[in-house]
């Protein structure tokens, strides 16, 4: 009986029971223990203590040896918090962030790369870029005059789908100033100039894997095109629906922003001159540095002419032959004669996109002051 009691006490103490447990059990154990058994018990306690100490020293020696032999193995892994999701479209705060590229000239007074809607007149976001093409020469010039950046467009609380609420204007003059509570407003513009890598870092840092590029048409200024690109994303819930996540992008070429016959001719030439800049923009967006897996293009009006010419120019690049860099290509009311479309673009464009959607009318005519120009002509009835 004494041996069993002595063994149990030593085991309990070597296992490290709580002080409260030892104090609770000790009186009953001492009462049951014969007077002559205390010496063996003390000896057992000492042996158990020395055994625990020896095992502890041995364990520490092994840990030190392993740390010296495998120093990285003893380093605890660093757990990083996931990066917060970058807001691109927010229907509660009513804004859309747009990534843009343009070959328009920056106005001379806009020396700061950031512009806000409430800045002093002269260099607000709507005044940042002009109607002429950017200089392609000089140290500060981008490749083919390409300038990249981001902008934020806000929407009023009573915004209606398909509408772009703006101040009433007469002959191009607004009757009141912009009001974010009533109007669709470019609240902020941030130019990266020709720092393409920093812009791509922000594109990839957004965490999105697809994007659509809006290419505006005839008679569109930079701010008009920016508001339209944002409105498309906002009304379609782009980046809001779980299965429709992506970046809103825009390419703006130097349209005069006027609907006159002379402006149409000027825009026609400007769209041709923007081909290399647009292709450079497309190179950036489809590069591995952007981190995008699917890229769509929505072209409207004369923007179709720019996109079609740019993709045709890519066809002569050996590395781009039959390379479908686009997922969806939408051609909306293209300003391209039917014969030109069928002979030059009908076979070329599908080689660069998984799907091509064409929105046309059987006859499209513009008439200004007696000037009659058939822009698309008769369409093959098989095209829908």
Secondary structure, DSSP 8 states (H G I E B T S, - for coil): -HHHHHHHHHHHHHTT--HHHHHHHHHHHHHHS-GGGHHHHHHHHHHHHHHHHHHHHHHHHHHHHHHHH-GGGGS------------SEETTTTEEEEEEEE-EEE-TT--SSEEETTS-TTSSGGGSEEEEE----STT--GGG-EEEEEEEE--TT--TT------EETTEESS---TTTS-EEEEEEEEET-HHHHHHHHHHT---EEEEEE--TT--HHHHHHHHHHHHHHTTTTTSTTS--EEEEEE----S--SHHHHHHHHHHHHHTHHHHHHHHHHHTSTTTT-SEEEEEEETTHHHHHHHHHHHHTTSGGGTT---EEEEEEES--S-HHHIIIIITTTGGGGEEEEEEE--S--EEEETTEEEESS----TT--
